Amino acid sequence: MADQLRPELERLIAEFRAVARSLVAALPNPDEDDDIPDEVEVGGRTWWVHWHDPHFCCEDEAGVVVEAHIYDPDLIDPYFLLQYARTASGHEAVVSACPAGFHDIARLLDLHGS
């Protein structure tokens, strides 16, 4: 099953990382600026920012959720990758393959080598 799901998982990971990178790029460096905004505009959407150093969680007006590491937006937390898959459209195959939630997505990422 993991082999069949590989293209969908890779697409999910690439999309998640692209959005995380865009959000990190739109935010000020917390080491240089104490004023982290409550929201940013990225990709034509407003994202609300919930900061918890060194991560932040962003949610857009449609309910899409992205959690990113401010210093390394390519890092993937399995829980938040699955949350993104559940809230963004087009990732139903990955969501369906994860009925046990975190444990299933973590296992898929291990098999994938991410």
C-alpha positions in Angstrom: 0.0 0.0 0.0 2.8 2.4 0.8 4.3 2.0 -2.7 0.9 2.8 -4.3 0.5 5.8 -2.1 4.1 7.1 -2.7 3.2 9.6 -5.5 0.3 11.1 -3.4 2.5 11.3 -0.3 5.3 13.0 -2.3 2.9 15.5 -3.7 1.6 16.2 -0.2 5.1 16.7 1.2 6.1 19.0 -1.7 3.0 21.1 -1.4 3.3 21.3 2.4 6.9 22.4 2.2 6.2 25.0 -0.4 3.5 26.6 1.7 5.6 26.4 4.8 8.5 28.1 3.0 6.3 30.8 1.7 4.9 31.5 5.2 8.3 31.5 6.8 9.6 33.9 4.1 6.6 36.3 4.8 7.3 36.5 8.6 10.0 38.6 10.2 13.0 36.9 11.8 12.1 36.4 15.5 15.7 36.9 16.5 15.8 40.3 15.0 12.2 41.5 15.4 10.0 41.0 18.5 6.9 42.1 16.6 5.5 38.9 15.1 2.3 39.8 13.2 -1.0 38.2 14.0 -1.6 37.6 10.2 0.2 37.7 6.9 -0.8 37.7 3.3 0.6 34.8 1.3 -0.5 33.4 -2.0 -3.5 35.8 -2.1 -4.8 34.4 1.2 -4.8 35.8 4.7 -3.1 33.5 7.2 -3.5 33.9 11.0 -0.3 33.3 12.8 -0.1 31.5 16.2 3.5 31.7 17.3 5.1 29.1 19.7 8.9 29.4 19.3 10.5 28.0 17.3 7.4 26.9 15.4 4.3 28.7 14.3 1.0 27.5 13.2 -0.9 29.4 10.4 -4.5 29.0 9.4 -6.1 30.6 6.4 -9.7 31.8 6.0 -10.7 28.4 4.5 -9.3 26.5 7.6 -6.1 25.2 6.0 -3.5 24.6 8.7 0.2 24.7 8.3 2.7 24.3 11.1 6.3 25.3 10.2 9.6 25.5 11.9 10.8 29.1 11.6 14.5 28.1 11.1 13.9 25.1 8.9 10.5 25.1 7.1 11.3 21.8 5.4 11.1 19.9 8.7 8.0 17.8 8.8 6.0 17.1 12.0 3.8 14.1 11.1 0.9 15.3 13.1 0.8 18.7 11.3 1.4 17.2 7.9 -1.7 15.1 8.4 -3.6 18.1 9.7 -2.6 19.9 6.5 -3.7 17.0 4.4 -7.1 17.0 6.2 -7.6 20.7 5.8 -6.2 21.3 2.3 -8.0 19.9 -0.7 -6.7 17.1 -2.9 -5.1 14.8 -0.3 -7.9 12.4 0.4 -5.8 9.3 -0.5 -3.3 10.1 2.2 -6.0 10.9 4.7 -7.9 7.7 4.0 -4.7 5.7 4.5 -4.3 7.1 8.0 -7.3 6.0 10.1 -5.0 5.8 13.2 -3.9 9.4 12.5 -0.4 10.3 13.7 0.8 6.7 13.9 -0.2 5.9 10.3 1.3 9.1 8.8 4.5 8.7 10.9 4.8 5.1 9.6 4.2 6.3 6.0 6.9 9.0 6.4 9.3 6.4 7.8 8.7 4.1 4.8 9.1 7.1 2.5 12.4 8.1 4.1 11.2 11.6 4.9 
